[in-house]
Amino acid sequence: MTISGIQTDERVKNVYFTEDTIAVDLMDGRTITVPLVWYPRLFNATPEQRANWRVAGGGYGIHWEEIDEDLSTEGMLRGAAAPRSR
């Protein structure tokens, strides 16, 4: 029996928000959804600021210029919340 390898592609395809979550569609068809409270800058941003994102880091990151926030698909897949400020 031959099992073909699963091809993963963790590059960002789309980003969207609900009231409580951020969701990132990946190029391979998966969607990462995590609580918005994990990322205080995004949580406290306006809907307009949240919508103003761009793909960064060779396709594996998301950047919000106005609120100085950067996320990676790797970190989101690991369940890494933003570090707490002192």
Backbone hydrogen bonds in HBPLUS format (Angstrom, degrees):
<---DONOR---> <-ACCEPTOR-->    atom                        ^
c    i                          cat <-CA-CA->   ^        H-A-AA   ^      H-
h    n   atom  resd res      DA  || num        DHA   H-A  angle D-A-AA Bond
n    s   type  num  typ     dist DA aas  dist angle  dist       angle   num
A0027-MET N   A0011-ARG O   2.95 MM  16  5.61 145.2  2.07 151.7 159.4     1
A0012-VAL N   A0059-GLY O   2.70 MM  47  5.69 158.1  1.75 169.0 169.5     2
A0013-LYS N   A0025-ASP O   2.80 MM  12  5.37 159.7  1.84 162.6 155.6     3
A0014-ASN N   A0025-ASP O   3.35 MM  11  5.04 155.5  2.42 128.8 130.2     4
A0025-ASP N   A0014-ASN O   2.85 MM  11  5.04 150.7  1.94 138.8 148.0     5
A0016-TYR N   A0023-ALA O   2.94 MM   7  5.36 159.3  1.99 152.7 157.6     6
A0023-ALA N   A0016-TYR O   2.80 MM   7  5.36 165.9  1.82 171.2 169.5     7
A0018-THR N   A0021-THR O   3.02 MM   3  5.16 160.5  2.06 136.7 141.0     8
A0036-LEU N   A0020-ASP O   2.82 MM  16  5.45 176.4  1.82 133.9 134.0     9
A0022-ILE N   A0034-VAL O   3.00 MM  12  5.67 157.4  2.06 160.9 168.3    10
A0034-VAL N   A0022-ILE O   3.02 MM  12  5.67 160.1  2.07 160.3 164.5    11
A0024-VAL N   A0032-ILE O   2.78 MM   8  5.15 154.6  1.84 148.3 157.1    12
A0032-ILE N   A0024-VAL O   2.88 MM   8  5.15 162.6  1.91 145.5 147.2    13
A0026-LEU N   A0030-ARG O   2.78 MM   4  5.34 173.6  1.79 164.3 162.6    14
A0029-GLY N   A0026-LEU O   3.09 MM   3  5.56 165.2  2.11 118.7 120.9    15
A0038-TRP N   A0035-PRO O   3.20 MM   3  5.77 162.4  2.23 112.7 118.0    16
A0039-TYR N   A0036-LEU O   3.01 MM   3  5.73 165.1  2.03 122.4 126.9    17
A0082-ALA N   A0038-TRP O   3.01 MM  44  5.97 163.3  2.03 147.0 152.3    18
A0042-LEU N   A0039-TYR O   2.99 MM   3  5.55 121.1  2.35 116.0 129.5    19
A0043-PHE N   A0039-TYR O   2.90 MM   4  6.07 161.2  1.93 153.8 159.6    20
A0044-ASN N   A0040-PRO O   2.90 MM   4  5.96 156.7  1.96 149.4 153.4    21
A0045-ALA N   A0042-LEU O   3.18 MM   3  4.96 149.2  2.27  96.2 105.4    22
A0050-ARG N   A0046-THR O   2.95 MM   4  6.27 161.2  1.99 157.6 162.8    23
A0051-ALA N   A0047-PRO O   3.02 MM   4  6.15 149.5  2.11 141.5 149.3    24
A0052-ASN N   A0049-GLN O   3.18 MM   3  5.24 148.4  2.29 100.3 109.6    25
A0054-ARG N   A0063-HIS O   2.96 MM   9  5.39 141.7  2.11 143.5 155.3    26
A0063-HIS N   A0054-ARG O   2.88 MM   9  5.39 161.9  1.91 158.3 164.1    27
A0056-ALA N   A0061-GLY O   2.84 MM   5  4.69 168.4  1.85 121.3 121.6    28
A0059-GLY N   A0056-ALA O   3.02 MM   3  5.48 143.8  2.16 111.7 122.3    29
A0061-GLY N   A0056-ALA O   2.94 MM   5  4.69 139.9  2.10 146.3 135.2    30
A0060-TYR N   A0057-GLY O   3.21 MM   3  5.36 168.5  2.23 111.2 112.9    31
A0073-THR N   A0060-TYR O   2.93 MM  13  5.66 163.6  1.96 151.5 154.0    32
A0062-ILE N   A0071-LEU O   2.78 MM   9  5.24 151.8  1.86 152.4 156.7    33
A0071-LEU N   A0062-ILE O   2.96 MM   9  5.24 156.4  2.02 145.6 153.2    34
A0064-TRP N   A0069-GLU O   2.87 MM   5  5.15 161.5  1.90 157.2 158.8    35
A0068-ASP N   A0064-TRP O   2.95 MM   4  5.72 109.5  2.47 142.6 159.9    36
A0069-GLU N   A0064-TRP O   3.19 MM   5  5.15 159.4  2.23 137.4 143.0    37
A0068-ASP N   A0065-GLU O   3.20 MM   3  5.04 155.8  2.26 101.0 108.3    38
A0076-MET N   A0072-SER O   3.06 MM   4  6.33 162.0  2.09 149.3 154.4    39
A0077-LEU N   A0073-THR O   2.86 MM   4  6.00 158.1  1.91 150.0 155.8    40
A0078-ARG N   A0074-GLU O   3.04 MM   4  6.27 142.4  2.18 144.0 154.3    41
A0080-ALA N   A0075-GLY O   2.89 MM   5  5.16 170.4  1.90 156.5 153.3    42
A0079-GLY N   A0076-MET O   3.07 MM   3  5.00 147.9  2.17  97.6 107.5    43
